[in-house]
Amino acid sequence: MCASEFAPLAKTGGLGDVTAALSAYLHRSGHDVRVLLPFYSSIKTDELNIYPVDFMQGVEVSLGAHSFRCDFYVTALPKDGTPVYLLHCPALYHRAGIYTGGADEHLRFIMLNRMVFEMCQRMGWAPDILHCNDWHTALVPLYQKAVYDWDTLFSRSRSLFSIHNIGYQGTVGTSAISELGLAGKESLLHQQDFASGQINFMRTGILYADVVATVSPTYAREIQTAEYGMGMEEILRARDSSTIGILNGVDYDDWSPQADSLIPRNYDIDDIEGKEVNKQVLMREMGLEYRPGVPLIGLVARLTGQKGLDLVAEVIPALLKRRDFSFVALGSGEGRYADFFSELQRRFPGRVCFYSGYNNKLAHMIEAGADMFLMPSAYEPCGLNQMYSLKYGTIPIVRKTGGLADSVQLFDPSSGTGTGIVFRDYNNEGLWWAIDAALTLYQDKDAWSTMMANAMAMDFSWDKQGAEYVRLYRAMLRSKN
């Protein structure tokens, strides 16, 4: 399992959660999973027992004109014992953050791709599956076929390239060909990209991986269209028969109202009163006025356009004037969205609160204390918060896209089926309808209770979703033979 992020060691978003949770499931199930992650200087090592791998020290690597010395360390995660190998190369990874956007950013991840093979060679270990994630490790399939093809250690290895977000593709100029170790093999690269002066890491991964996976079935279909493919749609359509979508799972040890240690009062569907206690505590701590029977809408998100915040900025202020509800938001990102939420709080004191930044405890409290959770994303490869919300009985209001479409079903009051409020069109009218419908339905206590029970009964555990990956891995190995 090779990735740029792996929670809790290195995480900026869902990529780190998914790679860690899937690896933990595989390890727990008795599979031999070994994780490779850069040894970023930002990794907190206080609670880790980290050891140098004696026979994997002082590995000299040249990337074009650049020479580096690498060492490998190993640790086991305290929570589940998953083995993680840390690639120590201070010249590349001792930076303020995981990503830097610097001129040598491509070198940092070329090295990670190369070290997948150097690590296995020194261990004499032949993995069945090389599972790489997003553009940062997208060169692994090409390296297996074009650079390390001489080594029979990898002759039966199959490569799986997981796309977590196609919007981040990793591109470098063709002048980096020697740093990539592909001088003389230019014909192997995507020729249209190369002719335009670029090498696209993600396109290379899609082109050479044995199987391409995405983090939800709907997203696997969406990215084959011009609307969502971001330039990758043509090559993905060509690979349709070997592209699969598997919905991400949820770690219910961390995200369930019964076991959550970060919320004031635990609860479940048979003791739902505890949810109202959490709502009161949340609103009091956030400076909001608690009034029985008045719904609270929550939002936890990266403040980017992808999350539908342009629609929120148009719709929420007008709805706050028309309907009686409160609103709490938590997030960091683009300044224009932070400014909007700050201004919204100023305009509606006691009804709106915005926390700028990220606060894990507050994120849990919002899931437990809000009545509804807002995710009107323009696109959403999978999303996790809507699945957290379902388990907490916090009704998700989502747009029908990606993993949101796969995990939330529109509630039908006449049949009592469904788990949330789902709208289709990405426009102000669609979001207005969805929030207005949720606020109206909230007043029908019987229907709302039924929807909450449906939501809390959903199972997106990694025991279920992880088994899908094991089935995929085994199918890949059968197809090789």
N, C-alpha and C positions, 0 to 999 in steps of 0.2 A: 504494500500500500504506500504509494508515493504521493506526497501533496505538499503544498506550501503552508498549509495550516492544519493544526491538529489540536483540538481542545483537550485539556485546558492550557496546554503549553504555549500555543500560538494560535490566536483566533482574532479575526476581524468580523466574521459573519458566519453564515450557515455552513460554509465549506468545512470549517474546523469542527463543528458539531457532528456533521455527517461522517466524515472520515474517522473520527474518534468512536462514534457510536457503532458504526458498522464493524470496525476493527475489534471493538470490545465484544460484539456479538460473535464474530468469527472465533476469537480467542476462547470465549466462554463455551463455544460449541465444540471445541477440540480441534479446530483447524490451526495449522501452523502459519500464522499471519505475522509478518515482520514489517514494521512501519519505518520509512525513511523520511526524516524531516530535517531541514537546516537547523543548526544549533545557533539560533538567533541570540544575540546578547540580551534581548528583552525577556527571554524565558526565565521565569522564576524557579530557581533551583533549590530553594530552602527545604522543601519537603520531598525532594527526590534523591534517591541513591543512584548516582551516576558514576559509571565506571568506564575507563578507557578499554577499548577492545585491543588487546595486546598485539595481535597480528594485523591490525588495521590502522597502524600509525605511520605518519610520515609519507602518505601517498602523494607522489608528485604528479601534477596534472598540468598540461599545457593547453590553453584555449587560444589558438592563434599565437600572437606574440606575447600573451600573458601567461605567466607561470605561477602556480599556486601549490601550497602544501596543505593537505587535508588530513584530518584525524577523525576516527569514528569513536563515538561513545555510545553506551547503551544504558537504558534505564527501563524500569517497569512501572507503569502507572499505579499509584497507591490504591486507586479505587477498584481496579479490575485486573491488574497484573499484565496488561497488554505490553509486549516488548516494543520499545521505540528506540531506533538507532538515530543518533544525532550526528549530523555532518558538520564537523568543526572546521571552519575556514574563516578566521577573523577578517581577512582582507575583503571578504564578500558579505559576511553575515553579522558583523559587529556594527550595527547601525541602530539608529533611534527607533525604527519601527520595522515591521515585517516587510513592507513595501516602501520603496524610496523614490521611485520615479527618476532615478539618476541615470546618467549616461551608460552605466555598466549594469543596469537592471537585467538586461538579457543574459549577461555573463553569470549572474547569481543563479539563474534557473537553468541555463545550459549545464552548469556544474552539477546541479541536482539531478538532471536527467542522466548525465554520464555516470554519476556515482551509484545509480541503481545497479548498473552492471558491474562496476568495480567492486561494490560491496558483495554481491552474490558470488563473483569469482573468487574473492579471498575467503569466503566461507565454504566454497565448494558446494553451494546450495542452488538447486535448480527449481525455481518457483513454477508451479503450474500456471499461475495467473500473475501478470504484471498489471496491476490496477493503478492507472494514473488519472489525475484529477485536474481539470481545467488547464488553461494554456501553460501554466508553470511547469507541467510535466508532460506536455503533449508531444515532445520529441521522442519519448521512450519507444513507441512503436516503430518509428523510422530507424532509430539507432539499433533496435534489435534486428531489423531486416537488412540494414545497409552498412553498419559499422561493426557490430558484434556478431554478424552472421557466420563468421568463421568458428565461433565457439559452440561446440555441441552441447554445452551446459544448458543453452537456451533453445535447443532444437524443438522441444515440445511445449515451450512456454507460449501462452496465448496472451494477447494484450487487450485490455478493456479500457477505453477512454471515456471517462464520465464528464459530461458537460453540466456544470452547476449553474453557470450564467454565461450565455453566449455573447453577451455584451462586452466582455473583456477577453480580447483575443491574442494579445502579445504579438507585436510586429517589430521587425528590425529591418534595416536596409540590407541590400544584398552584399554590401561590403563586409558583413559579419560572417560570410561563408566559411572563412578559415577558422574563426572562433567556434563555429558550429561543428568543425571537424568534417565538413562535407565538400571541401575543395576537390574538384574533379568529379563530383557526383551531383552537379547542379541539375542534371536531367531528372533526378528523383524528386525535386521540389515542384510545387505547383507552378506551371510554366507561365500562366497569366500573371500571377503575383510577381514572379521573378522578373518578367519582362517589364513590369511597372516599377521595379526597383525595390520590391519588398519581399520579405519572408514572413509568412503568417504562421505562428506556432499552432494556433487552434486548427487552422485548415489542414496543417500537416498531420496533426493527431487524427482528425476525421478521415483523412485520406489513407492512413496506414494502419490504424487500429483494426484488430480482428473483429471487434464489436464496439459500437458506439452506444453509450447509455446516457440517458438524461434522468433528471430527478422527479419526473412525473410523466405518465402516459400522454396527457394532453400536451405538455410542452414538447414532447418528442414529435408530435404532429405539427404543432404551431411553428417550430423553427424550420420546417420545410416550406414555409410560405414567405413571401417577400415582406409581409408585415412584421414578422417576428424573427426572421432568419439572420438579419443583420449582415447580409452578404454571403452567408454560409448555406442558404437555402438550396442552391443548385447542387452542390456536392452532397448535401444531406439527402436530397431526393434520390440521387444516384445510389446512395447507400441505404435506402429505405429498408431493404430486407435484412440488414444487419444492424439496425438501429432499434433500440428498445427503451421504454420508459418505465422506471420503477420508482414509485413514490417513496420519499424519505420517511423514516420512522421517527418516533419520539421516545426519548428516555423518560419513562414514567417514574423512575426513581427520583428524578429532579423535578418533573412537571406533572404533578397530580395533586388535587386538593386534599386527598387523604393523607399524604405523606410529606407535603411541602413544609419544610422547617422555617421558611422565610415569611410565612403569612401568620397573622395573629391567631386565626382559628381554623383548624382543619375541619373538613366537612365532606360529605358525599351525597348522593341522590336521596338517601334515606334520612339524612340530617342536614337538609338544605338551609336551615336557619343560620348555619355558620357562615354562609355566603353574605348574608345581610350584615353580620357583625364585621366581616372584612371590609364591606363597603363603607360602613360608618367610620372605621379606623382610618381607611385610606383617605376619605374625604376630609376628615378632621386634620390629618397630618399634612394634607395638600392645601389647606386653607379654603376648602369648598364647603358650602352650606348643605348639610344633609337634611333632606325632607322626605319622609316616607312616601313611597309611591311615585317618586320622581326618578326616572332612569338616568344612569350614568354611562356614557360612552367612553371607551378607552382606546388609545392608539399608542403603539410602541413600534418605532420604525427608524431606519436610516432616513435622514431627511434628504431624499433625492426625488427627482421627477418620476422615476420608475414606480414609486409607491403611491402614485395618484394624488400627490399633495396639491397639484394645481387645481384639481377638482375640489378638494377639501377647502382650499382657500376661497373658492367661488361659492360653495354651497353652505358650509357650516355657519358663517356669520348670519346669513339670511334665515337659516333654520332656527338659530338661537333666538331670533326676534319673533318667530312664528310659533315655535313649539317649546314646551317646558321640559328641559333636560339639562344635564351638566356634562362637562367634557374635560377629560384629562389626557394629556399627551406627554410622551417621553421620547426623546431622540436627539441625535446630533447629525450634522452634515452641512448642507448648503445654507449659507447665511440668510438667503432670502426667505427660506421656509422657517428658520428659527425666528427671524424678525416677524413673520406673519403670526406665529403662535404667541410670541411675546405680546404683540399688539392685541391679539384676540383676548388674552388674559386681562390686559388693561381695560379693554372695552366691556368685558363681562365679569367684573369682580365677583367672587363667590360662586360663580358658575363654571369658570374655565381656569385650569391651571396647566402650565407648561413647565416641564423640567428639562433643561438643556443639558445634554450629555447622556451618559449611560449609567444606570444604577440597577444592578441585578436584583436587589431586594425589591426595589420599586416596580420593576418589570413583573415580578411574581405577584406583588400586591395588586397591580392593575388587573392582571389576569383573574385574580381571586375576587376582587372587589367591584369591578365594572359589571354592568348588566349586559353590555354589548361591546364588541371589539371591531374596530373599523380597519379594513384592508381593501381599499379600492384601487388596486394596483393596475398600472397600464399593462404590465406583464409580470408574471411571477413564476419562475421555473418550478418551484415547489412551494416555498413558504413553510414556516413552522408555527408561527404564532396562531394561525387559524386552528391548527390541530391542538395546540395548548389550550386555546379558548374553548374548544369543544369539550375537552376533559374537565374544565373548570365550570362548565355550564354557563359560560359567557358567550352569548350568541354572536357568531361572526357575521358581519356584514361585508360581503366580498364581491368582487367582480368575477365573472365567469371566464377565467383564464388560467392556464398552467395548472399547478398543483392546487390552486384554490377551487377550480372546477372539479378536480378529482376527489377532493376531501370534504366539500360542503355541498349539501343538497338543499334546494329551495323548499322551505316548509309550506305544506299544503294544509290549511286549517280544516278543510272538509274531510280529509282522510287521516289527518294527524301524523303524516309522514314528513320527513325532512328534518334538517338540523340547523338551518340558518337562513339568512336573507341573501339572495344571489341576484345581481343585475348583470346584464349583458353588455350594453353599449357604453363605451368609454366617453361619457359626456356628462354635463351638469345634470341633465334631466334624469339620466340613469341613476346617478348617486342620490339625487334628491328623492326619487321614488323609493330607493332602498332604505334610506334612513327614515323617511316618513312612514313607510310600511312597518318598519321595526318598532318605531315609537307607538304607532297605533296598536300593533299586536301586543305590545307590552301591557296594555290595559286589559287584555283578555287573559286573566290569570290562568284559566284552565288550559288554554292553547299554549301560553308561554311555558307552563309547567311541563306540558307534553313535549314541547320542542327541547327544553332543557334536558329532560330525561333521555330523549333520542340522542342528543349531542353527547352527553356524558357516557353513553353506552358504546360509543365508537372506539375501535381499537386500532391504533396506528403504531403499536409497539414495535421495537426492533426485532423481537422474537418472530413477529409476523413478516415484516418487511425484509429483514436480514435473510430469512429463508428463501425469499425470491432471488437474492443475489447468489446464494449457494446453488440453486437450481440453474441459474444462468451460467455460473462458472462450470458446472458439470456438463451442461449442454455444449459449451465452448470446447471443452476437452474432447467430447465425443466427436464433434465435427472435425477436429484436428486429425483424429484417427480414422 
